[in-house]
Amino acid sequence: MSEFPLGSVDPTLDLFSEINRLRKEMNAVILAHFYQEPDIQDIADVIGDSLALSQRAAETEAEVIVFAGVHFMAETAKILNPDKQVLLPDLEAGCSLADGCPPDEFAAFLADYPNHKVVSYINCSAATKAMSDVICTSSNAVKIVDSYPPDQPLVFAPDRYLGDWVSRSLDRQMVLWPGSCEVHEMFNEKKLVELKVAHPDARVAAHPECPGSILQHADHIGSTSGILAFARQTDAHKIIVVTEPGIIHQMQKENPDKEFIPAPGTDETCNCNECPYMRKNTLEKLYLCMRDRTPEITVDPVLAEAALTPINRMLELSR
């Protein structure tokens, strides 16, 4: 144990070097989402969207998983790896989608749709996952929903905007839980149109968690990994990015000759387009969670077993 107490960092430390040392000593793997701050992305073993990170969590042989993301992501990793230690730099790194679908309210909601299969976006709690038939991510939501026969009624939760986009993509009706991402909901159509007018040579790449009024102006709609692929493939040299701007770090690294313009939120005086939960994690907190082996994610074994079935179904359908 360090001479520095819990939550305290020696200011003279080279955190990159210390994290690398701890990673080797602990036999740890660091998984990071594209929305994390640049320093965390640069030191991670794996950077990805929710699907890729779930897949890597399921495959890892590391003894410790350090998840630089939000709570539901680390919780999913723990469900997939009940015998491994899973650490999260900041336990308060939550998600408005997960928080907006309380398990008791969701159970009461589902009681009104007894003949429906339940497709739940991975941005939800373990308890919500346990009530689902299959999990999806924004990368595979269309494929997952389309795996059910057209006459099978479906409930889609917790993101109504992602569910609406999937419905329109497949021309298929679903019952939608009325949830949303507080960040993607904040993008403003008027300001996006103004950006397009100011940059007529730009293309617009948007995440499907955005409302339909935003998506109608997009040249590409897709997950974070899909947006990155679009940035690599498009001939355009300017891209307006309508998702959490943490992704721009990777976009710029992969495409140094292109310009990426973050779409503003509704209020230009705040960082409304930044996820306040993702930004709770810092390089210092990443180091501390590895040094002190806390906060550690735990999941009730009975709940974890119930949630594992729909997660595994998603992983099987995504192969």
C-alpha positions as CSV (number, residue, x, y, z in Angstrom):
1,M,0.0,0.0,0.0
2,S,1.3,3.5,-0.9
3,E,2.4,5.9,1.9
4,F,-0.2,8.3,0.4
5,P,-3.7,7.7,1.8
6,L,-6.7,6.8,-0.2
7,G,-7.6,9.5,-2.7
8,S,-4.2,11.2,-2.4
9,V,-1.7,11.3,-5.2
10,D,2.0,12.2,-4.9
11,P,2.3,15.2,-7.2
12,T,5.8,14.3,-8.3
13,L,4.7,11.0,-9.9
14,D,4.7,10.3,-13.6
15,L,1.2,8.9,-13.7
16,F,1.7,7.2,-17.2
17,S,4.7,5.3,-15.9
18,E,3.0,4.4,-12.6
19,I,-0.1,3.1,-14.4
20,N,2.0,1.0,-16.7
21,R,3.9,-0.4,-13.7
22,L,0.7,-1.3,-11.9
23,R,-0.8,-2.8,-15.0
24,K,2.0,-5.3,-15.2
25,E,2.1,-6.0,-11.4
26,M,-1.7,-6.6,-11.3
27,N,-2.0,-8.4,-14.6
28,A,-4.6,-5.8,-15.5
29,V,-6.2,-4.7,-18.7
30,I,-7.5,-1.1,-19.1
31,L,-10.6,-0.8,-21.2
32,A,-11.7,2.8,-22.2
33,H,-14.6,4.2,-24.0
34,F,-14.2,6.8,-26.8
35,Y,-15.8,9.4,-24.6
36,Q,-13.0,9.3,-22.0
37,E,-10.5,12.1,-21.7
38,P,-7.5,11.9,-24.2
39,D,-4.9,10.8,-21.6
40,I,-7.0,7.9,-20.6
41,Q,-7.6,6.9,-24.2
42,D,-3.9,7.1,-24.9
43,I,-2.9,4.8,-22.0
44,A,-5.7,2.2,-22.4
45,D,-5.1,-1.3,-23.7
46,V,-8.4,-1.2,-25.6
47,I,-10.4,1.7,-26.8
48,G,-13.9,1.0,-28.1
49,D,-17.6,1.4,-28.1
50,S,-19.9,-0.6,-25.8
51,L,-20.0,-3.6,-28.1
52,A,-16.3,-3.8,-28.6
53,L,-15.5,-3.3,-24.9
54,S,-18.1,-6.0,-24.0
55,Q,-16.5,-8.4,-26.4
56,R,-13.0,-7.7,-25.1
57,A,-14.2,-8.0,-21.5
58,A,-15.6,-11.4,-22.3
59,E,-12.3,-12.6,-23.9
60,T,-9.7,-11.1,-21.6
61,E,-7.3,-13.3,-19.6
62,A,-6.2,-10.5,-17.4
63,E,-6.8,-11.0,-13.7
64,V,-8.1,-7.4,-13.2
65,I,-10.3,-5.3,-15.5
66,V,-9.9,-1.6,-15.1
67,F,-12.9,0.0,-16.8
68,A,-12.5,3.6,-17.8
69,G,-16.1,4.3,-18.7
70,V,-19.4,4.4,-16.7
71,H,-21.0,2.2,-14.1
72,F,-23.1,0.0,-16.4
73,M,-20.1,-0.8,-18.6
74,A,-18.0,-1.9,-15.6
75,E,-21.0,-3.8,-14.2
76,T,-21.4,-5.6,-17.6
77,A,-17.7,-6.6,-17.4
78,K,-18.2,-8.0,-13.9
79,I,-21.2,-10.0,-15.1
80,L,-19.1,-11.5,-17.8
81,N,-16.2,-12.1,-15.4
82,P,-17.6,-13.0,-12.0
83,D,-14.2,-14.3,-10.8
84,K,-12.2,-11.3,-11.8
85,Q,-11.7,-8.0,-10.0
86,V,-13.4,-5.1,-11.9
87,L,-12.4,-1.5,-11.0
88,L,-14.0,1.8,-12.0
89,P,-12.1,5.0,-11.4
90,D,-15.1,6.9,-10.1
91,L,-18.1,5.1,-8.7
92,E,-20.3,8.1,-9.4
93,A,-19.7,7.8,-13.2
94,G,-23.3,6.8,-14.0
95,C,-25.6,7.2,-16.9
96,S,-28.9,9.1,-17.4
97,L,-30.3,6.3,-19.4
98,A,-29.6,3.7,-16.8
99,D,-30.8,6.0,-14.0
100,G,-34.0,6.8,-16.0
101,C,-35.1,3.1,-16.1
102,P,-35.7,2.1,-12.4
103,P,-36.1,-1.7,-12.3
104,D,-39.4,-1.6,-10.3
105,E,-40.9,0.9,-12.7
106,F,-39.6,-1.1,-15.7
107,A,-41.1,-4.4,-14.3
108,A,-44.5,-2.6,-13.9
109,F,-44.2,-1.3,-17.5
110,L,-43.5,-4.8,-18.9
111,A,-46.5,-6.3,-17.1
112,D,-48.6,-4.4,-19.6
113,Y,-46.9,-6.2,-22.5
114,P,-46.9,-9.9,-21.6
115,N,-46.5,-11.2,-25.1
116,H,-43.5,-9.0,-26.0
117,K,-39.9,-9.9,-26.1
118,V,-37.7,-7.3,-24.5
119,V,-34.6,-5.7,-26.2
120,S,-32.6,-3.5,-23.9
121,Y,-29.9,-1.1,-24.8
122,I,-26.7,-1.9,-22.9
123,N,-27.0,1.5,-21.2
124,C,-29.0,0.1,-18.4
125,S,-28.6,-1.5,-15.0
126,A,-28.0,-5.2,-14.3
127,A,-31.5,-5.5,-13.0
128,T,-33.0,-4.1,-16.2
129,K,-30.8,-6.5,-18.2
130,A,-32.1,-9.4,-16.1
131,M,-35.6,-8.6,-17.3
132,S,-34.6,-8.6,-20.9
133,D,-34.5,-11.2,-23.6
134,V,-31.5,-9.7,-25.4
135,I,-29.2,-6.8,-25.0
136,C,-28.1,-4.5,-27.8
137,T,-25.7,-1.6,-28.4
138,S,-25.9,1.2,-31.0
139,S,-23.6,-0.8,-33.2
140,N,-25.8,-3.8,-33.4
141,A,-29.3,-2.6,-32.5
142,V,-30.8,-3.0,-36.0
143,K,-29.3,-6.4,-36.3
144,I,-30.6,-7.6,-32.9
145,V,-34.1,-6.3,-33.5
146,D,-34.2,-7.8,-37.0
147,S,-33.3,-11.2,-35.5
148,Y,-36.9,-11.5,-34.3
149,P,-39.7,-12.5,-36.7
150,P,-41.7,-9.5,-38.0
151,D,-44.8,-10.7,-36.1
152,Q,-43.0,-10.8,-32.8
153,P,-44.0,-7.8,-30.7
154,L,-41.1,-6.1,-29.0
155,V,-40.4,-3.7,-26.2
156,F,-37.3,-1.6,-26.6
157,A,-35.7,0.1,-23.6
158,P,-34.4,2.4,-22.3
159,D,-33.5,4.9,-25.1
160,R,-36.6,6.0,-27.1
161,Y,-34.5,7.9,-29.7
162,L,-32.4,4.9,-30.5
163,G,-35.5,2.7,-30.5
164,D,-37.3,5.2,-32.8
165,W,-34.3,5.2,-35.2
166,V,-34.2,1.3,-35.3
167,S,-38.0,1.3,-35.9
168,R,-37.7,3.6,-38.8
169,S,-34.7,1.8,-40.2
170,L,-36.6,-1.5,-40.2
171,D,-40.1,-0.1,-40.8
172,R,-41.1,-2.0,-37.7
173,Q,-43.1,-0.8,-34.7
174,M,-41.9,-1.3,-31.2
175,V,-43.1,-0.3,-27.7
176,L,-40.6,2.2,-26.5
177,W,-39.6,3.0,-22.9
178,P,-39.6,6.8,-22.6
179,G,-35.9,7.2,-21.7
180,S,-33.2,9.4,-23.3
181,C,-29.5,10.3,-23.0
182,E,-29.2,13.8,-21.4
183,V,-26.2,14.6,-23.6
184,H,-27.6,13.6,-27.0
185,E,-30.9,15.1,-26.2
186,M,-29.3,18.5,-25.7
187,F,-28.1,18.9,-29.3
188,N,-30.0,21.8,-31.0
189,E,-31.5,21.5,-34.5
190,K,-31.3,25.3,-35.2
191,K,-27.6,25.5,-34.2
192,L,-26.8,22.3,-36.2
193,V,-28.4,23.8,-39.3
194,E,-26.5,27.1,-38.7
195,L,-23.2,25.0,-38.6
196,K,-24.1,23.3,-41.8
197,V,-24.7,26.7,-43.5
198,A,-21.4,28.0,-42.1
199,H,-19.6,24.9,-43.4
200,P,-21.3,23.8,-46.6
201,D,-18.5,21.4,-47.5
202,A,-18.9,19.5,-44.2
203,R,-20.6,16.2,-43.6
204,V,-22.6,15.5,-40.5
205,A,-22.0,12.3,-38.4
206,A,-24.5,11.7,-35.6
207,H,-25.2,9.1,-32.9
208,P,-28.6,7.4,-33.0
209,E,-29.2,8.5,-29.4
210,C,-30.0,11.9,-30.8
211,P,-33.6,12.9,-31.4
212,G,-35.1,12.4,-34.9
213,S,-35.1,16.2,-35.5
214,I,-31.2,16.1,-35.4
215,L,-30.8,12.8,-37.3
216,Q,-32.7,14.1,-40.3
217,H,-29.7,16.4,-41.0
218,A,-27.1,13.7,-40.7
219,D,-25.1,12.2,-43.6
220,H,-24.1,9.3,-41.4
221,I,-25.9,7.9,-38.4
222,G,-24.1,5.3,-36.3
223,S,-22.4,4.2,-33.1
224,T,-19.1,5.7,-32.0
225,S,-17.1,3.0,-33.9
226,G,-19.4,3.7,-36.9
227,I,-18.7,7.4,-36.8
228,L,-15.0,6.7,-36.6
229,A,-15.2,4.5,-39.7
230,F,-17.2,7.1,-41.5
231,A,-14.5,9.7,-40.7
232,R,-11.9,7.4,-42.2
233,Q,-13.9,6.6,-45.4
234,T,-15.5,9.9,-46.3
235,D,-13.9,12.2,-48.9
236,A,-15.0,15.2,-47.0
237,H,-12.3,17.1,-45.1
238,K,-14.7,18.6,-42.6
239,I,-17.0,16.6,-40.3
240,I,-19.6,18.0,-37.9
241,V,-19.6,15.6,-35.0
242,V,-23.0,15.2,-33.2
243,T,-22.1,13.0,-30.2
244,E,-20.0,13.4,-27.1
245,P,-16.8,15.2,-28.2
246,G,-14.4,12.9,-26.5
247,I,-14.5,10.8,-29.7
248,I,-12.8,13.6,-31.6
249,H,-9.4,12.7,-30.0
250,Q,-9.4,9.4,-31.9
251,M,-10.9,11.0,-35.1
252,Q,-8.0,13.5,-35.1
253,K,-5.4,10.8,-34.5
254,E,-6.7,8.7,-37.3
255,N,-7.3,11.6,-39.7
256,P,-4.8,14.4,-39.0
257,D,-5.6,16.1,-42.4
258,K,-9.4,16.5,-41.5
259,E,-11.2,19.1,-39.4
260,F,-13.7,17.9,-36.8
261,I,-16.3,20.4,-35.6
262,P,-18.2,19.5,-32.4
263,A,-21.9,20.3,-32.6
264,P,-23.0,22.6,-29.7
265,G,-25.6,21.9,-27.1
266,T,-28.6,24.1,-26.4
267,D,-26.6,26.5,-24.2
268,E,-23.3,27.8,-25.6
269,T,-22.3,28.9,-22.1
270,C,-21.9,25.3,-20.8
271,N,-20.3,22.1,-22.0
272,C,-23.7,20.6,-22.6
273,N,-22.3,18.3,-25.3
274,E,-19.9,16.6,-22.8
275,C,-21.1,13.7,-20.7
276,P,-20.8,14.7,-17.1
277,Y,-20.5,11.1,-16.1
278,M,-17.8,10.1,-18.5
279,R,-15.8,13.1,-17.5
280,K,-15.8,12.1,-13.8
281,N,-12.9,9.7,-14.7
282,T,-9.5,11.3,-14.8
283,L,-5.9,10.0,-15.1
284,E,-5.4,10.6,-11.4
285,K,-8.5,8.6,-10.5
286,L,-7.4,5.8,-12.9
287,Y,-4.1,5.6,-11.1
288,L,-5.7,5.7,-7.7
289,C,-8.2,2.9,-8.4
290,M,-5.3,0.7,-9.5
291,R,-3.1,1.6,-6.6
292,D,-5.8,1.2,-4.0
293,R,-7.8,-1.5,-5.8
294,T,-11.0,0.5,-5.2
295,P,-13.8,1.3,-6.2
296,E,-14.5,-2.3,-7.0
297,I,-17.6,-3.3,-8.9
298,T,-19.7,-6.1,-7.3
299,V,-23.0,-7.6,-8.6
300,D,-25.3,-10.0,-6.7
301,P,-24.5,-13.5,-8.1
302,V,-28.2,-14.3,-8.7
303,L,-28.8,-11.1,-10.5
304,A,-25.6,-11.5,-12.5
305,E,-26.6,-14.9,-13.7
306,A,-30.0,-13.6,-14.8
307,A,-28.4,-10.7,-16.6
308,L,-25.7,-12.8,-18.3
309,T,-28.2,-14.7,-20.5
310,P,-29.3,-11.7,-22.5
311,I,-25.8,-10.4,-22.7
312,N,-24.5,-13.7,-24.1
313,R,-27.3,-13.7,-26.6
314,M,-26.2,-10.3,-27.9
315,L,-22.6,-11.5,-28.1
316,E,-23.7,-14.6,-30.0
317,L,-25.7,-12.6,-32.5
318,S,-22.8,-10.2,-33.0
319,R,-20.3,-12.7,-34.0
